[in-house]
Amino acid sequence: MNLPSVLPYIQILLSILLILGILIQRSEAGLGSGFGVDGFSSTHYSRRGFEKVIFNVTIVVTILFIISTFLALLF
């Protein structure tokens, strides 16, 4: 198999993993903070355990998706 024929399937898989990784993560920002209302959620939060692993995996999948996109432009 050559790369141009497999690349669309790789991009589909990476995009699904990226969407799932983003949706699984905890969201600190409520609807009010999107409009500039600070509210009670202004405390500092650090990721630990499984949440940190999901965050790092999402970053890796994002980088792989960007690389596959650039490869699609070249081929």
Predicted model as a PDB file, atoms N, CA, C, CB and O in Angstrom, pLDDT in the B-factor column:
MODEL        1                                                                  
ATOM      1  N   MET A   1       0.842  -1.201   0.000  1.00 83.00           N  
ATOM      2  CA  MET A   1       0.000   0.000   0.000  1.00 83.00           C  
ATOM      3  C   MET A   1       0.876   1.248   0.000  1.00 83.00           C  
ATOM      4  CB  MET A   1      -0.952   0.007   1.225  1.00 83.00           C  
ATOM      5  O   MET A   1       1.907   1.302   0.669  1.00 83.00           O  
ATOM      6  N   ASN A   2       0.460   2.211  -0.734  1.00 92.00           N  
ATOM      7  CA  ASN A   2       1.194   3.463  -0.749  1.00 92.00           C  
ATOM      8  C   ASN A   2       0.478   4.510   0.106  1.00 92.00           C  
ATOM      9  CB  ASN A   2       1.364   3.968  -2.189  1.00 92.00           C  
ATOM     10  O   ASN A   2      -0.712   4.387   0.395  1.00 92.00           O  
ATOM     11  N   LEU A   3       1.211   5.520   0.497  1.00 90.00           N  
ATOM     12  CA  LEU A   3       0.709   6.524   1.440  1.00 90.00           C  
ATOM     13  C   LEU A   3      -0.490   7.311   0.922  1.00 90.00           C  
ATOM     14  CB  LEU A   3       1.807   7.481   1.786  1.00 90.00           C  
ATOM     15  O   LEU A   3      -1.423   7.522   1.696  1.00 90.00           O  
ATOM     16  N   PRO A   4      -0.533   7.758  -0.330  1.00 91.00           N  
ATOM     17  CA  PRO A   4      -1.699   8.530  -0.774  1.00 91.00           C  
ATOM     18  C   PRO A   4      -3.022   7.772  -0.715  1.00 91.00           C  
ATOM     19  CB  PRO A   4      -1.476   8.995  -2.169  1.00 91.00           C  
ATOM     20  O   PRO A   4      -4.076   8.389  -0.559  1.00 91.00           O  
ATOM     21  N   SER A   5      -2.988   6.460  -0.835  1.00 95.00           N  
ATOM     22  CA  SER A   5      -4.249   5.715  -0.778  1.00 95.00           C  
ATOM     23  C   SER A   5      -4.701   5.440   0.651  1.00 95.00           C  
ATOM     24  CB  SER A   5      -4.110   4.405  -1.523  1.00 95.00           C  
ATOM     25  O   SER A   5      -5.890   5.230   0.888  1.00 95.00           O  
ATOM     26  N   VAL A   6      -3.778   5.439   1.602  1.00 95.00           N  
ATOM     27  CA  VAL A   6      -4.105   5.153   3.000  1.00 95.00           C  
ATOM     28  C   VAL A   6      -4.347   6.431   3.797  1.00 95.00           C  
ATOM     29  CB  VAL A   6      -2.985   4.346   3.647  1.00 95.00           C  
ATOM     30  O   VAL A   6      -5.023   6.400   4.826  1.00 95.00           O  
ATOM     31  N   LEU A   7      -3.810   7.537   3.338  1.00 95.00           N  
ATOM     32  CA  LEU A   7      -3.866   8.795   4.078  1.00 95.00           C  
ATOM     33  C   LEU A   7      -5.280   9.272   4.423  1.00 95.00           C  
ATOM     34  CB  LEU A   7      -3.181   9.849   3.290  1.00 95.00           C  
ATOM     35  O   LEU A   7      -5.475   9.748   5.542  1.00 95.00           O  
ATOM     36  N   PRO A   8      -6.267   9.178   3.548  1.00 95.00           N  
ATOM     37  CA  PRO A   8      -7.617   9.604   3.945  1.00 95.00           C  
ATOM     38  C   PRO A   8      -8.185   8.804   5.115  1.00 95.00           C  
ATOM     39  CB  PRO A   8      -8.552   9.491   2.768  1.00 95.00           C  
ATOM     40  O   PRO A   8      -8.887   9.355   5.963  1.00 95.00           O  
ATOM     41  N   TYR A   9      -7.884   7.508   5.161  1.00 97.00           N  
ATOM     42  CA  TYR A   9      -8.366   6.677   6.264  1.00 97.00           C  
ATOM     43  C   TYR A   9      -7.670   7.034   7.577  1.00 97.00           C  
ATOM     44  CB  TYR A   9      -8.150   5.197   5.943  1.00 97.00           C  
ATOM     45  O   TYR A   9      -8.283   7.009   8.644  1.00 97.00           O  
ATOM     46  N   ILE A  10      -6.390   7.362   7.483  1.00 97.00           N  
ATOM     47  CA  ILE A  10      -5.649   7.805   8.664  1.00 97.00           C  
ATOM     48  C   ILE A  10      -6.231   9.115   9.188  1.00 97.00           C  
ATOM     49  CB  ILE A  10      -4.145   7.975   8.337  1.00 97.00           C  
ATOM     50  O   ILE A  10      -6.390   9.291  10.396  1.00 97.00           O  
ATOM     51  N   GLN A  11      -6.549  10.034   8.274  1.00 97.00           N  
ATOM     52  CA  GLN A  11      -7.122  11.316   8.696  1.00 97.00           C  
ATOM     53  C   GLN A  11      -8.504  11.145   9.318  1.00 97.00           C  
ATOM     54  CB  GLN A  11      -7.208  12.267   7.510  1.00 97.00           C  
ATOM     55  O   GLN A  11      -8.836  11.843  10.275  1.00 97.00           O  
ATOM     56  N   ILE A  12      -9.300  10.243   8.797  1.00 97.00           N  
ATOM     57  CA  ILE A  12     -10.626   9.999   9.378  1.00 97.00           C  
ATOM     58  C   ILE A  12     -10.483   9.440  10.791  1.00 97.00           C  
ATOM     59  CB  ILE A  12     -11.445   9.021   8.491  1.00 97.00           C  
ATOM     60  O   ILE A  12     -11.176   9.878  11.709  1.00 97.00           O  
ATOM     61  N   LEU A  13      -9.589   8.480  10.961  1.00 98.00           N  
ATOM     62  CA  LEU A  13      -9.363   7.897  12.283  1.00 98.00           C  
ATOM     63  C   LEU A  13      -8.840   8.936  13.268  1.00 98.00           C  
ATOM     64  CB  LEU A  13      -8.382   6.732  12.186  1.00 98.00           C  
ATOM     65  O   LEU A  13      -9.309   9.007  14.404  1.00 98.00           O  
ATOM     66  N   LEU A  14      -7.872   9.739  12.838  1.00 98.00           N  
ATOM     67  CA  LEU A  14      -7.324  10.772  13.719  1.00 98.00           C  
ATOM     68  C   LEU A  14      -8.364  11.838  14.064  1.00 98.00           C  
ATOM     69  CB  LEU A  14      -6.111  11.428  13.066  1.00 98.00           C  
ATOM     70  O   LEU A  14      -8.390  12.337  15.189  1.00 98.00           O  
ATOM     71  N   SER A  15      -9.215  12.186  13.111  1.00 97.00           N  
ATOM     72  CA  SER A  15     -10.230  13.198  13.406  1.00 97.00           C  
ATOM     73  C   SER A  15     -11.261  12.672  14.399  1.00 97.00           C  
ATOM     74  CB  SER A  15     -10.926  13.647  12.118  1.00 97.00           C  
ATOM     75  O   SER A  15     -11.724  13.424  15.257  1.00 97.00           O  
ATOM     76  N   ILE A  16     -11.629  11.395  14.300  1.00 98.00           N  
ATOM     77  CA  ILE A  16     -12.560  10.808  15.271  1.00 98.00           C  
ATOM     78  C   ILE A  16     -11.923  10.760  16.654  1.00 98.00           C  
ATOM     79  CB  ILE A  16     -12.987   9.391  14.830  1.00 98.00           C  
ATOM     80  O   ILE A  16     -12.570  11.083  17.650  1.00 98.00           O  
ATOM     81  N   LEU A  17     -10.653  10.356  16.718  1.00 97.00           N  
ATOM     82  CA  LEU A  17      -9.954  10.330  18.003  1.00 97.00           C  
ATOM     83  C   LEU A  17      -9.808  11.724  18.596  1.00 97.00           C  
ATOM     84  CB  LEU A  17      -8.585   9.695  17.842  1.00 97.00           C  
ATOM     85  O   LEU A  17      -9.902  11.900  19.811  1.00 97.00           O  
ATOM     86  N   LEU A  18      -9.578  12.705  17.746  1.00 97.00           N  
ATOM     87  CA  LEU A  18      -9.447  14.083  18.210  1.00 97.00           C  
ATOM     88  C   LEU A  18     -10.765  14.609  18.771  1.00 97.00           C  
ATOM     89  CB  LEU A  18      -8.968  14.980  17.074  1.00 97.00           C  
ATOM     90  O   LEU A  18     -10.777  15.257  19.817  1.00 97.00           O  
ATOM     91  N   ILE A  19     -11.852  14.340  18.095  1.00 97.00           N  
ATOM     92  CA  ILE A  19     -13.172  14.763  18.574  1.00 97.00           C  
ATOM     93  C   ILE A  19     -13.489  14.096  19.909  1.00 97.00           C  
ATOM     94  CB  ILE A  19     -14.266  14.426  17.534  1.00 97.00           C  
ATOM     95  O   ILE A  19     -13.957  14.758  20.835  1.00 97.00           O  
ATOM     96  N   LEU A  20     -13.237  12.792  20.016  1.00 96.00           N  
ATOM     97  CA  LEU A  20     -13.496  12.085  21.270  1.00 96.00           C  
ATOM     98  C   LEU A  20     -12.615  12.606  22.402  1.00 96.00           C  
ATOM     99  CB  LEU A  20     -13.273  10.587  21.085  1.00 96.00           C  
ATOM    100  O   LEU A  20     -13.082  12.771  23.529  1.00 96.00           O  
ATOM    101  N   GLY A  21     -11.354  12.862  22.107  1.00 95.00           N  
ATOM    102  CA  GLY A  21     -10.443  13.392  23.122  1.00 95.00           C  
ATOM    103  C   GLY A  21     -10.868  14.748  23.640  1.00 95.00           C  
ATOM    104  O   GLY A  21     -10.739  15.029  24.831  1.00 95.00           O  
ATOM    105  N   ILE A  22     -11.374  15.590  22.759  1.00 95.00           N  
ATOM    106  CA  ILE A  22     -11.832  16.916  23.179  1.00 95.00           C  
ATOM    107  C   ILE A  22     -13.122  16.811  23.981  1.00 95.00           C  
ATOM    108  CB  ILE A  22     -12.042  17.827  21.959  1.00 95.00           C  
ATOM    109  O   ILE A  22     -13.292  17.513  24.978  1.00 95.00           O  
ATOM    110  N   LEU A  23     -14.022  15.946  23.558  1.00 95.00           N  
ATOM    111  CA  LEU A  23     -15.303  15.824  24.255  1.00 95.00           C  
ATOM    112  C   LEU A  23     -15.176  15.168  25.632  1.00 95.00           C  
ATOM    113  CB  LEU A  23     -16.268  15.030  23.407  1.00 95.00           C  
ATOM    114  O   LEU A  23     -15.973  15.453  26.527  1.00 95.00           O  
ATOM    115  N   ILE A  24     -14.191  14.299  25.808  1.00 93.00           N  
ATOM    116  CA  ILE A  24     -14.017  13.616  27.084  1.00 93.00           C  
ATOM    117  C   ILE A  24     -13.477  14.560  28.161  1.00 93.00           C  
ATOM    118  CB  ILE A  24     -13.078  12.426  26.915  1.00 93.00           C  
ATOM    119  O   ILE A  24     -13.777  14.394  29.344  1.00 93.00           O  
ATOM    120  N   GLN A  25     -12.692  15.538  27.754  1.00 89.00           N  
ATOM    121  CA  GLN A  25     -12.061  16.425  28.723  1.00 89.00           C  
ATOM    122  C   GLN A  25     -13.084  17.242  29.492  1.00 89.00           C  
ATOM    123  CB  GLN A  25     -11.084  17.348  28.029  1.00 89.00           C  
ATOM    124  O   GLN A  25     -14.144  17.597  28.977  1.00 89.00           O  
ATOM    125  N   ARG A  26     -12.734  17.530  30.738  1.00 76.00           N  
ATOM    126  CA  ARG A  26     -13.596  18.328  31.603  1.00 76.00           C  
ATOM    127  C   ARG A  26     -13.534  19.790  31.181  1.00 76.00           C  
ATOM    128  CB  ARG A  26     -13.187  18.171  33.085  1.00 76.00           C  
ATOM    129  O   ARG A  26     -12.465  20.322  30.884  1.00 76.00           O  
ATOM    130  N   SER A  27     -14.675  20.416  31.162  1.00 71.00           N  
ATOM    131  CA  SER A  27     -14.740  21.828  30.794  1.00 71.00           C  
ATOM    132  C   SER A  27     -14.950  22.664  32.045  1.00 71.00           C  
ATOM    133  CB  SER A  27     -15.870  22.085  29.768  1.00 71.00           C  
ATOM    134  O   SER A  27     -15.943  22.501  32.754  1.00 71.00           O  
ATOM    135  N   GLU A  28     -14.004  23.562  32.309  1.00 61.00           N  
ATOM    136  CA  GLU A  28     -14.138  24.461  33.454  1.00 61.00           C  
ATOM    137  C   GLU A  28     -15.009  25.659  33.121  1.00 61.00           C  
ATOM    138  CB  GLU A  28     -12.770  24.931  33.921  1.00 61.00           C  
ATOM    139  O   GLU A  28     -15.655  26.227  34.002  1.00 61.00           O  
ATOM    140  N   ALA A  29     -15.026  26.035  31.884  1.00 56.00           N  
ATOM    141  CA  ALA A  29     -15.715  27.253  31.480  1.00 56.00           C  
ATOM    142  C   ALA A  29     -17.197  26.983  31.296  1.00 56.00           C  
ATOM    143  CB  ALA A  29     -15.112  27.816  30.189  1.00 56.00           C  
ATOM    144  O   ALA A  29     -17.593  26.165  30.466  1.00 56.00           O  
ATOM    145  N   GLY A  30     -17.987  27.657  32.055  1.00 55.00           N  
ATOM    146  CA  GLY A  30     -19.427  27.564  31.880  1.00 55.00           C  
ATOM    147  C   GLY A  30     -19.890  28.522  30.806  1.00 55.00           C  
ATOM    148  O   GLY A  30     -19.075  29.163  30.142  1.00 55.00           O  
ATOM    149  N   LEU A  31     -21.179  28.620  30.636  1.00 52.00           N  
ATOM    150  CA  LEU A  31     -21.725  29.504  29.615  1.00 52.00           C  
ATOM    151  C   LEU A  31     -21.455  30.968  29.957  1.00 52.00           C  
ATOM    152  CB  LEU A  31     -23.228  29.266  29.456  1.00 52.00           C  
ATOM    153  O   LEU A  31     -21.249  31.789  29.064  1.00 52.00           O  
ATOM    154  N   GLY A  32     -21.458  31.292  31.243  1.00 52.00           N  
ATOM    155  CA  GLY A  32     -21.235  32.669  31.663  1.00 52.00           C  
ATOM    156  C   GLY A  32     -19.841  33.166  31.370  1.00 52.00           C  
ATOM    157  O   GLY A  32     -19.662  34.336  31.034  1.00 52.00           O  
ATOM    158  N   SER A  33     -18.836  32.294  31.492  1.00 54.00           N  
ATOM    159  CA  SER A  33     -17.470  32.742  31.238  1.00 54.00           C  
ATOM    160  C   SER A  33     -17.238  33.000  29.750  1.00 54.00           C  
ATOM    161  CB  SER A  33     -16.470  31.708  31.754  1.00 54.00           C  
ATOM    162  O   SER A  33     -16.309  33.722  29.387  1.00 54.00           O  
ATOM    163  N   GLY A  34     -18.057  32.428  28.902  1.00 55.00           N  
ATOM    164  CA  GLY A  34     -17.950  32.706  27.473  1.00 55.00           C  
ATOM    165  C   GLY A  34     -18.350  34.127  27.144  1.00 55.00           C  
ATOM    166  O   GLY A  34     -17.920  34.680  26.131  1.00 55.00           O  
ATOM    167  N   PHE A  35     -19.179  34.727  28.002  1.00 58.00           N  
ATOM    168  CA  PHE A  35     -19.607  36.106  27.813  1.00 58.00           C  
ATOM    169  C   PHE A  35     -18.869  37.087  28.716  1.00 58.00           C  
ATOM    170  CB  PHE A  35     -21.084  36.215  28.056  1.00 58.00           C  
ATOM    171  O   PHE A  35     -19.235  38.260  28.783  1.00 58.00           O  
ATOM    172  N   GLY A  36     -17.828  36.618  29.412  1.00 60.00           N  
ATOM    173  CA  GLY A  36     -17.029  37.505  30.239  1.00 60.00           C  
ATOM    174  C   GLY A  36     -17.447  37.558  31.690  1.00 60.00           C  
ATOM    175  O   GLY A  36     -16.844  38.304  32.461  1.00 60.00           O  
ATOM    176  N   VAL A  37     -18.453  36.801  32.099  1.00 60.00           N  
ATOM    177  CA  VAL A  37     -18.872  36.776  33.496  1.00 60.00           C  
ATOM    178  C   VAL A  37     -17.990  35.781  34.216  1.00 60.00           C  
ATOM    179  CB  VAL A  37     -20.386  36.405  33.643  1.00 60.00           C  
ATOM    180  O   VAL A  37     -17.924  34.614  33.829  1.00 60.00           O  
ATOM    181  N   ASP A  38     -17.291  36.239  35.288  1.00 57.00           N  
ATOM    182  CA  ASP A  38     -16.317  35.383  35.935  1.00 57.00           C  
ATOM    183  C   ASP A  38     -16.956  34.389  36.892  1.00 57.00           C  
ATOM    184  CB  ASP A  38     -15.315  36.219  36.668  1.00 57.00           C  
ATOM    185  O   ASP A  38     -16.548  33.228  36.896  1.00 57.00           O  
ATOM    186  N   GLY A  39     -17.899  34.764  37.674  1.00 54.00           N  
ATOM    187  CA  GLY A  39     -18.619  33.851  38.557  1.00 54.00           C  
ATOM    188  C   GLY A  39     -17.748  33.214  39.616  1.00 54.00           C  
ATOM    189  O   GLY A  39     -16.753  33.800  40.044  1.00 54.00           O  
ATOM    190  N   PHE A  40     -18.114  32.020  40.041  1.00 56.00           N  
ATOM    191  CA  PHE A  40     -17.415  31.339  41.123  1.00 56.00           C  
ATOM    192  C   PHE A  40     -16.351  30.362  40.632  1.00 56.00           C  
ATOM    193  CB  PHE A  40     -18.404  30.609  41.979  1.00 56.00           C  
ATOM    194  O   PHE A  40     -15.663  29.759  41.455  1.00 56.00           O  
ATOM    195  N   SER A  41     -16.198  30.191  39.372  1.00 56.00           N  
ATOM    196  CA  SER A  41     -15.263  29.191  38.847  1.00 56.00           C  
ATOM    197  C   SER A  41     -13.901  29.782  38.517  1.00 56.00           C  
ATOM    198  CB  SER A  41     -15.841  28.540  37.611  1.00 56.00           C  
ATOM    199  O   SER A  41     -13.267  29.362  37.549  1.00 56.00           O  
ATOM    200  N   SER A  42     -13.441  30.746  39.301  1.00 58.00           N  
ATOM    201  CA  SER A  42     -12.169  31.394  38.999  1.00 58.00           C  
ATOM    202  C   SER A  42     -11.003  30.749  39.747  1.00 58.00           C  
ATOM    203  CB  SER A  42     -12.245  32.871  39.341  1.00 58.00           C  
ATOM    204  O   SER A  42      -9.931  31.350  39.823  1.00 58.00           O  
ATOM    205  N   THR A  43     -11.172  29.554  40.299  1.00 65.00           N  
ATOM    206  CA  THR A  43     -10.092  28.883  41.002  1.00 65.00           C  
ATOM    207  C   THR A  43      -9.161  28.194  40.006  1.00 65.00           C  
ATOM    208  CB  THR A  43     -10.654  27.865  42.009  1.00 65.00           C  
ATOM    209  O   THR A  43      -9.558  27.834  38.897  1.00 65.00           O  
ATOM    210  N   HIS A  44      -7.921  28.024  40.432  1.00 70.00           N  
ATOM    211  CA  HIS A  44      -6.936  27.355  39.578  1.00 70.00           C  
ATOM    212  C   HIS A  44      -7.167  25.859  39.627  1.00 70.00           C  
ATOM    213  CB  HIS A  44      -5.489  27.697  40.015  1.00 70.00           C  
ATOM    214  O   HIS A  44      -7.459  25.310  40.689  1.00 70.00           O  
ATOM    215  N   TYR A  45      -7.038  25.192  38.486  1.00 74.00           N  
ATOM    216  CA  TYR A  45      -7.296  23.760  38.388  1.00 74.00           C  
ATOM    217  C   TYR A  45      -6.135  23.105  37.660  1.00 74.00           C  
ATOM    218  CB  TYR A  45      -8.641  23.476  37.659  1.00 74.00           C  
ATOM    219  O   TYR A  45      -5.743  23.559  36.584  1.00 74.00           O  
ATOM    220  N   SER A  46      -5.582  22.045  38.233  1.00 83.00           N  
ATOM    221  CA  SER A  46      -4.507  21.313  37.561  1.00 83.00           C  
ATOM    222  C   SER A  46      -4.978  19.905  37.235  1.00 83.00           C  
ATOM    223  CB  SER A  46      -3.229  21.271  38.438  1.00 83.00           C  
ATOM    224  O   SER A  46      -5.701  19.282  38.013  1.00 83.00           O  
ATOM    225  N   ARG A  47      -4.563  19.418  36.087  1.00 84.00           N  
ATOM    226  CA  ARG A  47      -4.968  18.079  35.655  1.00 84.00           C  
ATOM    227  C   ARG A  47      -4.121  17.036  36.368  1.00 84.00           C  
ATOM    228  CB  ARG A  47      -4.838  17.928  34.117  1.00 84.00           C  
ATOM    229  O   ARG A  47      -2.919  17.221  36.560  1.00 84.00           O  
ATOM    230  N   ARG A  48      -4.763  15.934  36.760  1.00 88.00           N  
ATOM    231  CA  ARG A  48      -4.048  14.846  37.420  1.00 88.00           C  
ATOM    232  C   ARG A  48      -4.591  13.517  36.935  1.00 88.00           C  
ATOM    233  CB  ARG A  48      -4.167  14.954  38.956  1.00 88.00           C  
ATOM    234  O   ARG A  48      -5.751  13.404  36.538  1.00 88.00           O  
ATOM    235  N   GLY A  49      -3.732  12.519  36.976  1.00 91.00           N  
ATOM    236  CA  GLY A  49      -4.148  11.154  36.678  1.00 91.00           C  
ATOM    237  C   GLY A  49      -4.618  10.953  35.246  1.00 91.00           C  
ATOM    238  O   GLY A  49      -3.961  11.358  34.287  1.00 91.00           O  
ATOM    239  N   PHE A  50      -5.787  10.307  35.131  1.00 91.00           N  
ATOM    240  CA  PHE A  50      -6.335   9.941  33.820  1.00 91.00           C  
ATOM    241  C   PHE A  50      -6.651  11.174  32.972  1.00 91.00           C  
ATOM    242  CB  PHE A  50      -7.598   9.095  33.994  1.00 91.00           C  
ATOM    243  O   PHE A  50      -6.517  11.144  31.749  1.00 91.00           O  
ATOM    244  N   GLU A  51      -7.064  12.242  33.620  1.00 91.00           N  
ATOM    245  CA  GLU A  51      -7.387  13.467  32.881  1.00 91.00           C  
ATOM    246  C   GLU A  51      -6.143  14.059  32.221  1.00 91.00           C  
ATOM    247  CB  GLU A  51      -8.026  14.502  33.818  1.00 91.00           C  
ATOM    248  O   GLU A  51      -6.216  14.596  31.116  1.00 91.00           O  
ATOM    249  N   LYS A  52      -5.000  13.958  32.905  1.00 93.00           N  
ATOM    250  CA  LYS A  52      -3.751  14.447  32.329  1.00 93.00           C  
ATOM    251  C   LYS A  52      -3.320  13.572  31.147  1.00 93.00           C  
ATOM    252  CB  LYS A  52      -2.644  14.482  33.399  1.00 93.00           C  
ATOM    253  O   LYS A  52      -2.797  14.074  30.152  1.00 93.00           O  
ATOM    254  N   VAL A  53      -3.546  12.257  31.268  1.00 94.00           N  
ATOM    255  CA  VAL A  53      -3.215  11.344  30.173  1.00 94.00           C  
ATOM    256  C   VAL A  53      -4.070  11.664  28.948  1.00 94.00           C  
ATOM    257  CB  VAL A  53      -3.421   9.870  30.608  1.00 94.00           C  
ATOM    258  O   VAL A  53      -3.556  11.731  27.832  1.00 94.00           O  
ATOM    259  N   ILE A  54      -5.374  11.863  29.155  1.00 94.00           N  
ATOM    260  CA  ILE A  54      -6.270  12.204  28.037  1.00 94.00           C  
ATOM    261  C   ILE A  54      -5.840  13.521  27.392  1.00 94.00           C  
ATOM    262  CB  ILE A  54      -7.741  12.304  28.524  1.00 94.00           C  
ATOM    263  O   ILE A  54      -5.859  13.647  26.168  1.00 94.00           O  
ATOM    264  N   PHE A  55      -5.453  14.498  28.209  1.00 94.00           N  
ATOM    265  CA  PHE A  55      -5.006  15.796  27.702  1.00 94.00           C  
ATOM    266  C   PHE A  55      -3.763  15.635  26.827  1.00 94.00           C  
ATOM    267  CB  PHE A  55      -4.716  16.760  28.870  1.00 94.00           C  
ATOM    268  O   PHE A  55      -3.688  16.201  25.737  1.00 94.00           O  
ATOM    269  N   ASN A  56      -2.783  14.855  27.313  1.00 96.00           N  
ATOM    270  CA  ASN A  56      -1.549  14.656  26.550  1.00 96.00           C  
ATOM    271  C   ASN A  56      -1.782  13.839  25.285  1.00 96.00           C  
ATOM    272  CB  ASN A  56      -0.505  13.971  27.415  1.00 96.00           C  
ATOM    273  O   ASN A  56      -1.175  14.116  24.251  1.00 96.00           O  
ATOM    274  N   VAL A  57      -2.652  12.839  25.354  1.00 96.00           N  
ATOM    275  CA  VAL A  57      -2.978  12.045  24.164  1.00 96.00           C  
ATOM    276  C   VAL A  57      -3.677  12.917  23.123  1.00 96.00           C  
ATOM    277  CB  VAL A  57      -3.871  10.837  24.540  1.00 96.00           C  
ATOM    278  O   VAL A  57      -3.437  12.768  21.925  1.00 96.00           O  
ATOM    279  N   THR A  58      -4.536  13.822  23.576  1.00 97.00           N  
ATOM    280  CA  THR A  58      -5.214  14.732  22.654  1.00 97.00           C  
ATOM    281  C   THR A  58      -4.213  15.634  21.944  1.00 97.00           C  
ATOM    282  CB  THR A  58      -6.248  15.578  23.402  1.00 97.00           C  
ATOM    283  O   THR A  58      -4.368  15.920  20.757  1.00 97.00           O  
ATOM    284  N   ILE A  59      -3.199  16.079  22.658  1.00 97.00           N  
ATOM    285  CA  ILE A  59      -2.162  16.911  22.037  1.00 97.00           C  
ATOM    286  C   ILE A  59      -1.395  16.108  20.984  1.00 97.00           C  
ATOM    287  CB  ILE A  59      -1.187  17.459  23.110  1.00 97.00           C  
ATOM    288  O   ILE A  59      -1.123  16.615  19.896  1.00 97.00           O  
ATOM    289  N   VAL A  60      -1.047  14.870  21.298  1.00 98.00           N  
ATOM    290  CA  VAL A  60      -0.316  14.017  20.346  1.00 98.00           C  
ATOM    291  C   VAL A  60      -1.171  13.736  19.108  1.00 98.00           C  
ATOM    292  CB  VAL A  60       0.100  12.682  21.018  1.00 98.00           C  
ATOM    293  O   VAL A  60      -0.670  13.796  17.984  1.00 98.00           O  
ATOM    294  N   VAL A  61      -2.450  13.433  19.306  1.00 98.00           N  
ATOM    295  CA  VAL A  61      -3.349  13.167  18.169  1.00 98.00           C  
ATOM    296  C   VAL A  61      -3.494  14.423  17.311  1.00 98.00           C  
ATOM    297  CB  VAL A  61      -4.746  12.692  18.668  1.00 98.00           C  
ATOM    298  O   VAL A  61      -3.558  14.335  16.085  1.00 98.00           O  
ATOM    299  N   THR A  62      -3.545  15.582  17.950  1.00 98.00           N  
ATOM    300  CA  THR A  62      -3.632  16.840  17.198  1.00 98.00           C  
ATOM    301  C   THR A  62      -2.397  17.046  16.330  1.00 98.00           C  
ATOM    302  CB  THR A  62      -3.803  18.030  18.158  1.00 98.00           C  
ATOM    303  O   THR A  62      -2.509  17.428  15.165  1.00 98.00           O  
ATOM    304  N   ILE A  63      -1.228  16.795  16.892  1.00 98.00           N  
ATOM    305  CA  ILE A  63       0.015  16.944  16.126  1.00 98.00           C  
ATOM    306  C   ILE A  63       0.055  15.950  14.967  1.00 98.00           C  
ATOM    307  CB  ILE A  63       1.244  16.744  17.040  1.00 98.00           C  
ATOM    308  O   ILE A  63       0.457  16.304  13.859  1.00 98.00           O  
ATOM    309  N   LEU A  64      -0.362  14.707  15.221  1.00 98.00           N  
ATOM    310  CA  LEU A  64      -0.401  13.712  14.144  1.00 98.00           C  
ATOM    311  C   LEU A  64      -1.397  14.098  13.051  1.00 98.00           C  
ATOM    312  CB  LEU A  64      -0.762  12.338  14.709  1.00 98.00           C  
ATOM    313  O   LEU A  64      -1.142  13.876  11.867  1.00 98.00           O  
ATOM    314  N   PHE A  65      -2.528  14.674  13.449  1.00 98.00           N  
ATOM    315  CA  PHE A  65      -3.513  15.118  12.459  1.00 98.00           C  
ATOM    316  C   PHE A  65      -2.961  16.254  11.600  1.00 98.00           C  
ATOM    317  CB  PHE A  65      -4.805  15.566  13.155  1.00 98.00           C  
ATOM    318  O   PHE A  65      -3.180  16.285  10.389  1.00 98.00           O  
ATOM    319  N   ILE A  66      -2.251  17.178  12.223  1.00 97.00           N  
ATOM    320  CA  ILE A  66      -1.654  18.288  11.471  1.00 97.00           C  
ATOM    321  C   ILE A  66      -0.601  17.763  10.497  1.00 97.00           C  
ATOM    322  CB  ILE A  66      -1.023  19.323  12.434  1.00 97.00           C  
ATOM    323  O   ILE A  66      -0.537  18.207   9.351  1.00 97.00           O  
ATOM    324  N   ILE A  67       0.221  16.820  10.951  1.00 97.00           N  
ATOM    325  CA  ILE A  67       1.234  16.232  10.067  1.00 97.00           C  
ATOM    326  C   ILE A  67       0.589  15.507   8.900  1.00 97.00           C  
ATOM    327  CB  ILE A  67       2.133  15.268  10.845  1.00 97.00           C  
ATOM    328  O   ILE A  67       1.043  15.621   7.762  1.00 97.00           O  
ATOM    329  N   SER A  68      -0.484  14.753   9.186  1.00 97.00           N  
ATOM    330  CA  SER A  68      -1.155  14.032   8.088  1.00 97.00           C  
ATOM    331  C   SER A  68      -1.806  15.002   7.110  1.00 97.00           C  
ATOM    332  CB  SER A  68      -2.215  13.064   8.646  1.00 97.00           C  
ATOM    333  O   SER A  68      -1.888  14.713   5.916  1.00 97.00           O  
ATOM    334  N   THR A  69      -2.267  16.138   7.595  1.00 96.00           N  
ATOM    335  CA  THR A  69      -2.850  17.153   6.708  1.00 96.00           C  
ATOM    336  C   THR A  69      -1.790  17.737   5.785  1.00 96.00           C  
ATOM    337  CB  THR A  69      -3.511  18.276   7.528  1.00 96.00           C  
ATOM    338  O   THR A  69      -2.037  17.917   4.592  1.00 96.00           O  
ATOM    339  N   PHE A  70      -0.612  18.034   6.326  1.00 96.00           N  
ATOM    340  CA  PHE A  70       0.470  18.540   5.482  1.00 96.00           C  
ATOM    341  C   PHE A  70       0.943  17.493   4.474  1.00 96.00           C  
ATOM    342  CB  PHE A  70       1.641  18.991   6.347  1.00 96.00           C  
ATOM    343  O   PHE A  70       1.293  17.821   3.340  1.00 96.00           O  
ATOM    344  N   LEU A  71       0.948  16.229   4.901  1.00 95.00           N  
ATOM    345  CA  LEU A  71       1.313  15.164   3.958  1.00 95.00           C  
ATOM    346  C   LEU A  71       0.283  15.044   2.833  1.00 95.00           C  
ATOM    347  CB  LEU A  71       1.446  13.818   4.695  1.00 95.00           C  
ATOM    348  O   LEU A  71       0.636  14.760   1.689  1.00 95.00           O  
ATOM    349  N   ALA A  72      -0.986  15.261   3.163  1.00 94.00           N  
ATOM    350  CA  ALA A  72      -2.022  15.218   2.131  1.00 94.00           C  
ATOM    351  C   ALA A  72      -1.835  16.344   1.125  1.00 94.00           C  
ATOM    352  CB  ALA A  72      -3.413  15.303   2.765  1.00 94.00           C  
ATOM    353  O   ALA A  72      -2.153  16.184  -0.054  1.00 94.00           O  
ATOM    354  N   LEU A  73      -1.329  17.465   1.575  1.00 94.00           N  
ATOM    355  CA  LEU A  73      -1.072  18.574   0.643  1.00 94.00           C  
ATOM    356  C   LEU A  73       0.095  18.265  -0.290  1.00 94.00           C  
ATOM    357  CB  LEU A  73      -0.788  19.866   1.419  1.00 94.00           C  
ATOM    358  O   LEU A  73       0.118  18.708  -1.438  1.00 94.00           O  
ATOM    359  N   LEU A  74       1.066  17.499   0.217  1.00 93.00           N  
ATOM    360  CA  LEU A  74       2.236  17.187  -0.589  1.00 93.00           C  
ATOM    361  C   LEU A  74       1.978  16.091  -1.603  1.00 93.00           C  
ATOM    362  CB  LEU A  74       3.370  16.791   0.296  1.00 93.00           C  
ATOM    363  O   LEU A  74       2.569  16.106  -2.683  1.00 93.00           O  
ATOM    364  N   PHE A  75       1.106  15.132  -1.283  1.00 87.00           N  
ATOM    365  CA  PHE A  75       0.866  13.993  -2.171  1.00 87.00           C  
ATOM    366  C   PHE A  75      -0.376  14.174  -2.982  1.00 87.00           C  
ATOM    367  CB  PHE A  75       0.770  12.719  -1.388  1.00 87.00           C  
ATOM    368  O   PHE A  75      -0.723  13.305  -3.781  1.00 87.00           O  
TER     369      PHE A  75                                                      
ENDMDL                                                                          
END                                                                             
